[in-house]
Structure formats: C-alpha cells, structure tokens
Amino acid sequence: MALIQLFRASGGNGQVIPGMSFLSLIYVLPDRLGKGIGGMMLDAVIEEANRRGCLRIYLWTHERQNERAHRLYRSRSFARTGRTMHDDE
C-alpha cells in the first residue's frame, strides 16, 4: 500500500503547493519484505506524481529507525534535507 498526497504549506494544513507532493506511506506486509515490492510501489508513485505534474516528492522518516526504508528512498535518489523535528515516538 502506498499513499501520496498533494503537498500543503503550513505543515500540511495550508494551501496546496503546485508541483509538489507528499509521500505519506509505503507499507509492505512483513512476510513480503525483501521481494522488491516497495521499490515497485515507489517507482509507480514517482511515475504517477510526475504524470500529474508533481516533480518534487517530500516524505519524512524517523532519523534513527527503519534503515530499510532509508535504503529504498536513497536508491531512488531521495536525499535528506537536514530538517529535523521531534515526534511522539
């Protein structure tokens, strides 16, 4: 499962920013991890976002968790912005 949304200003509560989207999640069932499903979904998300004119996709992850997700995003040329925030982990 993957969910991508239009990117909004003000932490997601403001106006839509044209040409940008926000990847809310990619989820692969645990027994299916390592089979390339996440990569296929991310490729489809990127393709669909581009088709809709969204040439920039933002997402966030926990900085010290989920190295598997970090590897996936890096493999598709996502890069860290250096912006951090605290979460109710």
N, C-alpha and C positions, 0 to 999 in steps of 0.2 A: 504494500500500500504506500502511496506517495501523495502528498498534499502540497500544492503550490498555490500561492495567493498573490493578488496584486499587492505591491509594496505601498505602505501608507506612512506618511510623516508622523511625527509625534509618538514614536514607539508603537505604531500600528493603529493609532486612534485617529489620525488626521486624514488629510486628503490623499487620494491615490497619486503616486508619483509616476508619470508616464515612462515607459521603457524599462521599468524595474519590477522585479517580482521577489517574493519571499518564499523560500522552501521551508515549510513548517515541519515536515517529517518525511522520512522514508523508513518503513518498517518491513522487515523480513522475518518470517517465523524462525525461531531459533533452530529448528531442525533443518532449515533450508540455507542457513548461513554458509558462506564459502562456495556457493554454486554459481556466482555471477549475477544473481537476481537483482541485488542492489544496484550494481553497475548498469544493468539493462534498464531498470526503472529510472535511474538518474539520467541516463542518455535520453530516454523518452521525455522526461521532464524538461531537459535542456532544449531538445528539439521543439517541443510544443511551446515553450516560453519564447523561443526565437521566432517561431511561426506567428505568434501573437504580437511580435514587436518588442518583446522584453529581452533586451540584450544583456542585462545585468541581473544576476540572481544572488540574493543575500540569504544567509542562514546563520544560525548560531548553534554551537555545541558547548558542552562542558569542557573546560580547558584541560582538565586532568583525567577525564573519563572518555571511554569509547574510542580508543585508538583505531579500531576497525573502521569506524565512520570517518575519522580524520584521514586515514589512508585512502578511502574511497573518494572523498572530496578532493584531496590533493591529486589523485590520479586523473581527475577531470579538470585540473588547473584552477581549482578554487584556492584562494590564498587568505591567510589571516589578515585582518585589518589592523590588529593591535588593540582594538577596542575591547574592553572587558567590563563586566558588570556582575554584581552579586545576585545570587539566585537562592531560593529557599530549598536547596538540595535536600 
